[in-house]
C-alpha cells in the first residue's frame, strides 16, 4: 500500500464492504430488537523522530555469546526481539547467542524516551550501526581464516589477538523530508461489523478487517500482534 486511497480501495474490496452493507440494511429492516452496523475508518499517522537519539552497546565474549544493551524500553511491543534479530542478521549468527540486557542509563546516557511508534526502528538502526563497527574490526580476521571459518573460530582468534569486541554508538536521525518534523506518514484502515441488542444494550463485535502499511517490517509476527492487539 503506497497511499491512503490505495489502501482504502484494497480493504473495501477485500472485506466485501459493499455487499455486507446491503445485507446489514436488509437485516435491520427485518429485525426490530437486534440491529447490525458496519463502519469503515481510515487512519493517517504522522511519524516523527527528529532529535530522537537511541543508543546501543554490544559486548562479544570469548565463548561467542553476545550481550546487547539499547536505550529503548521493552513494554510488550517486542523491541528487544527486534533488536536481537537485527544484531543476529547483521553479524550473521544464531539469535540464540544473543542476550538483551535491561535498559541502563549508565550504558545509554542522554537517550530519548520510548514512544511515538518510532523507538523500535531507531533502536534497531543503532544496533545495526554498532554491528557494522564490530564487523569492520572482524573483517581482517575473517579474511585471514577464510570463508569457512565459524563464528566461534573468528571470535576466539579476535579475542586472543586483542581485538576489541565491545562497541557502542548512537543513531542520529537525519533531517525530516516532509517538513519540520515529519519523516513519513503511516496509513491504515479498518472495517468493523457489530450487532447490538436493542433491549439490553449488549454489543457484539462480529468481525474486524484491518489493512496496515508496515513498509518493510522489522519482524512480521511481532508487527501483526501489535496491529491486532489494540483492536
TAGI-V302947 format. One line per field, one symbol per residue. psi: psi as a letter, one per 40 degrees, with the letter a starting at -180 (. if undefined). burial: 1 if it has 24 or more other C-alpha atoms within 12 Angstrom, else 0. Layout:
psi=???
burial=???
This chain:
psi=hdidddddddddddefdddddddddddddehdehiiihihhihhhhhhehehhhiihhhhideeihhhhieihhfeeeddddddddddddefiideehhhiihheddgifiiihaefedddddddddddddddddddedddddddieehiddddddddddeehhfhiiihhhiaihefadehdiihiiiihihihhhddeehhhhdihhhhhhebghdgddddddddddd.
burial=000100111111001010010000000000000011110111000011111111111111110111111111110011111111111111101010111110100011001111001111111111111111111011001100000000110111110000111111111010000000000111111111111000000000000111111100011000100000000
